[in-house]
Amino acid sequence: MFTFNKIPKAFLLFVSLLSLNSAHAETESCAYLSYNGADDWYPFFFREAQHTKGIASDAVNAAAAESGLSLAAKNSMPWKRQLLALKFGQLDIIAGATKTYQTEKHFVFSIPVSQAHLSVFTRRDSQLSINKIDDLKELRGVKLLGTSFTQALDEFVLEKLVVDEAVSLASVFKMLQYGRVDYAFSYREAGARYIQKLGLNDQIENQPLNLSSDSIHVMVAKNNHCMGEIQQLFDQIKHLKETDKLDAIIQRYSMQASIMQDDAQ
C-alpha cells in the first residue's frame, strides 16, 4: 500500500521548500497580504459561503481597509501546514492565534482582539464530573492536531494524560460521540458551536472546568518581508480597540456564542 512514509524525507523536504519559495515569490512585492485562520474556530475565525468570518477575521479586514492595504484570503488548510506556511513566507497573516512558548519563538503578535477559554467536553451518559485537571487521569482524551496550550498544560498532558489527536474538530467530537475517548479538549466557544452543528447537544456537555483563558491575536512571522505593511495593520488594530470599533465586532458574535454555550451546559 502506498504511504508517505515510503517517500524519501529529502525529497519531501525539497518539494515543500520549492512550493514555499514559489508562493513567497508571488507576494514579494507586498501588493497584498495573504491571510488564513483555523477553520471552525468560532467566534474567532470560520468560513461561511466561501467567506471568512469571525472576530479575528473581521478585525484584520477592518484594519486593512482603514490602512488602505489589500488582503487575499487563502483556501482552508490544516493548522500545522498554516504554521509552516507562515514561518516560510507562503502566508503573511494568521487571523486568530494564541501566544504560546512555541509560537513566540518564530512569530510576532498584534494586541489581543479577544479571549478564548479552554475547556473539557464529555458525553452526558458518562456522568463524569471534571472539576480539576487531575480528574482526567485514568481517562482517554482527544485534541485537535497541532494545538498547543500553555507550557505547564502541555507538559501535564504529555506526562500525565493519554490524549489522541484528530485532524478536525468534527473528528474530535465524533470520537467523543462514538465513545472512542472519554473527553475532548476544545475552546469553549468553538466546541459549543460544533456540538450544535453536529446536533449533539443532548449527547455532549461542557464541563465546568476552565483550563485556561487565552488572549487571541493576529500572528505574523518575525522574518516577514512586508513588516512595514504589517506594522500599519497592527497599528490600525490598536486604533480599532481605542475607538470601540473592535468592541462592536466582538458584540456581533458574543450573543450567539453565549446562546450556544448555554445549550452545551
C-alpha positions in Angstrom: 0.0 0.0 0.0 1.3 3.5 -0.9 2.2 5.6 2.1 4.1 8.9 2.6 6.4 7.0 4.9 7.9 5.3 1.8 8.9 8.6 0.2 12.4 9.7 1.0 12.4 12.5 3.5 14.9 14.5 1.5 12.5 14.5 -1.5 9.6 15.6 0.6 11.7 18.5 2.1 12.7 19.5 -1.4 9.1 19.6 -2.7 7.9 21.5 0.4 10.6 24.2 0.1 10.1 24.5 -3.7 6.4 25.1 -3.1 7.0 27.6 -0.3 9.6 29.6 -2.3 7.3 29.8 -5.3 4.5 31.1 -3.2 6.8 33.6 -1.5 7.9 35.0 -4.8 4.3 35.6 -5.8 3.8 38.0 -2.8 7.3 39.5 -2.7 6.1 42.9 -3.8 3.8 43.3 -0.8 1.0 44.3 -3.2 -1.3 42.3 -1.0 -1.1 40.5 2.3 -2.3 36.9 2.4 -4.2 35.6 5.4 -5.8 32.5 6.8 -7.0 31.1 10.1 -8.1 27.9 11.9 -11.3 26.6 10.3 -14.4 26.4 12.6 -12.7 28.3 15.4 -15.9 30.1 16.3 -16.2 33.0 17.0 -12.7 33.9 16.1 -12.2 32.6 12.6 -14.6 30.4 10.5 -15.9 30.2 6.9 -19.5 30.6 5.6 -20.4 30.6 1.9 -16.7 30.7 1.0 -16.1 33.9 3.0 -14.0 34.2 6.1 -15.8 35.4 9.2 -15.2 35.8 13.0 -13.7 38.4 15.3 -10.1 38.0 14.2 -11.0 37.8 10.5 -13.3 40.9 10.8 -10.6 42.8 12.7 -8.0 42.1 10.1 -10.2 43.1 7.3 -11.4 46.3 9.0 -7.8 47.3 9.9 -6.7 46.6 6.3 -9.5 48.7 4.9 -8.6 51.6 7.2 -4.9 51.3 6.3 -5.5 51.1 2.5 -4.0 47.6 2.5 -5.1 44.8 0.2 -5.8 41.3 1.5 -6.1 37.9 -0.1 -7.8 35.1 1.8 -6.1 31.7 1.4 -8.0 28.4 1.0 -8.6 26.2 4.0 -5.6 24.2 5.1 -4.7 22.2 8.2 -3.3 24.2 11.2 0.2 22.7 11.1 0.5 23.5 7.4 -0.6 27.1 8.1 2.2 27.5 10.8 4.7 26.1 8.3 3.4 28.4 5.5 3.6 31.4 7.9 7.1 30.6 9.0 8.5 30.3 5.5 6.6 33.1 3.7 3.9 31.3 1.9 1.4 33.1 4.2 1.6 36.6 5.7 -1.0 36.5 8.4 -2.9 34.1 10.7 -6.1 35.8 11.9 -6.6 34.3 15.3 -3.9 32.6 17.3 -2.9 32.2 21.0 0.6 33.1 22.3 2.4 30.0 23.4 6.0 29.3 24.4 6.3 27.6 21.0 4.8 30.2 18.7 6.7 33.1 20.4 9.9 31.7 19.1 9.0 32.4 15.4 6.1 34.8 15.4 5.0 38.3 16.5 1.6 39.3 17.6 -0.9 42.1 17.5 -2.6 43.4 20.6 -5.3 40.9 21.8 -8.5 41.0 19.8 -10.5 38.7 22.0 -10.3 36.0 24.7 -10.8 32.2 24.4 -11.5 29.7 27.2 -10.1 26.2 27.0 -12.5 23.6 28.4 -13.3 19.9 28.6 -16.2 18.2 26.9 -17.7 14.8 27.9 -20.6 12.6 26.9 -23.6 13.2 29.1 -24.2 9.4 29.6 -20.7 9.0 31.1 -21.9 11.0 34.1 -18.3 12.3 34.5 -17.7 15.2 36.8 -14.5 17.1 35.9 -13.7 19.7 38.5 -9.9 19.7 38.3 -7.3 18.6 35.8 -6.3 15.6 37.9 -9.8 14.2 37.3 -8.6 13.5 33.7 -6.1 10.9 34.8 -7.0 7.3 34.0 -9.2 8.6 31.2 -8.5 8.9 27.5 -8.9 12.2 25.7 -8.5 13.9 22.3 -7.5 17.3 21.0 -7.1 18.9 17.6 -3.9 18.0 15.8 -1.2 20.7 16.1 -2.8 22.6 19.0 -0.5 23.7 21.8 -1.5 25.1 25.2 0.4 26.7 28.0 3.8 25.1 28.7 2.6 23.8 32.0 -0.5 22.2 30.5 1.4 20.8 27.5 3.8 19.1 30.0 1.0 17.8 32.1 -0.8 16.4 29.1 2.4 14.7 27.8 3.5 13.3 31.2 0.2 12.5 33.0 -2.5 12.0 30.4 -3.4 9.9 27.4 -4.5 12.2 24.6 -5.1 11.3 21.0 -5.1 13.9 18.2 -7.7 14.4 15.4 -7.3 16.3 12.1 -10.5 18.4 12.6 -13.0 19.5 15.3 -15.6 17.3 13.6 -13.4 14.3 14.1 -12.7 15.4 17.7 -16.4 15.4 18.7 -17.2 12.3 16.6 -14.5 10.4 18.5 -16.2 11.6 21.7 -19.7 10.8 20.5 -18.8 7.2 19.5 -17.0 6.5 22.8 -13.5 6.2 21.4 -12.4 8.7 24.0 -13.7 9.9 27.4 -13.3 13.6 26.9 -12.2 16.2 24.4 -10.2 19.4 24.8 -11.7 22.3 23.0 -12.0 26.0 23.4 -15.5 26.5 24.9 -16.9 28.8 22.2 -15.8 26.6 19.3 -16.8 23.4 21.0 -20.3 24.7 21.8 -20.8 25.7 18.1 -19.6 22.3 16.9 -21.9 20.4 19.3 -24.8 22.4 17.9 -23.6 22.0 14.3 -23.5 18.2 14.7 -26.8 18.0 16.6 -25.1 16.6 19.7 -26.5 19.0 22.4 -28.4 16.0 24.0 -25.2 13.8 24.0 -22.2 16.0 24.8 -21.8 18.6 27.6 -19.3 21.2 28.6 -17.7 20.5 32.0 -17.3 23.5 34.4 -13.5 23.2 34.5 -11.8 26.1 32.8 -8.3 25.0 31.9 -7.1 28.4 30.7 -8.2 31.8 29.4 -6.1 32.8 26.5 -5.8 36.1 24.5 -6.4 35.9 20.8 -4.1 37.7 18.5 -3.2 38.3 14.8 0.0 36.4 14.2 2.9 37.1 11.7 6.3 35.6 11.2 9.2 37.6 12.6 11.0 37.4 9.2 8.0 38.6 7.1 9.3 40.7 4.3 6.3 43.1 4.4 6.8 44.1 8.0 6.2 47.8 7.2 2.7 46.9 6.0 2.2 44.5 8.9 3.0 47.3 11.4 0.4 49.5 9.7 -2.1 46.7 10.2 -1.1 46.2 13.8 -1.4 50.0 14.5 -4.8 50.1 12.9 -6.0 47.1 15.0 -4.9 49.0 18.1 -6.9 52.0 16.8 -10.0 49.8 16.3 -9.7 48.9 20.0 -9.2 52.5 21.1 -12.2 53.7 19.2 -14.5 50.9 20.3 -14.8 49.6 16.8 -13.3 46.3 17.9 -15.9 46.0 20.6 -18.6 46.4 18.0 -17.1 43.5 16.1 -17.0 41.4 19.2 -20.5 42.2 20.1 -21.8 40.9 16.7 -20.7 37.4 17.7 -20.9 37.4 21.5 -24.7 37.0 21.8 -24.9 33.9 19.5 -21.8 32.4 21.2 -23.5 32.8 24.6 -26.6 31.0 23.5 -24.6 28.1 22.1 -22.6 27.7 25.4 -25.9 27.7 27.4 -27.2 24.8 25.2 -23.9 22.9 25.8 -24.2 23.0 29.6 
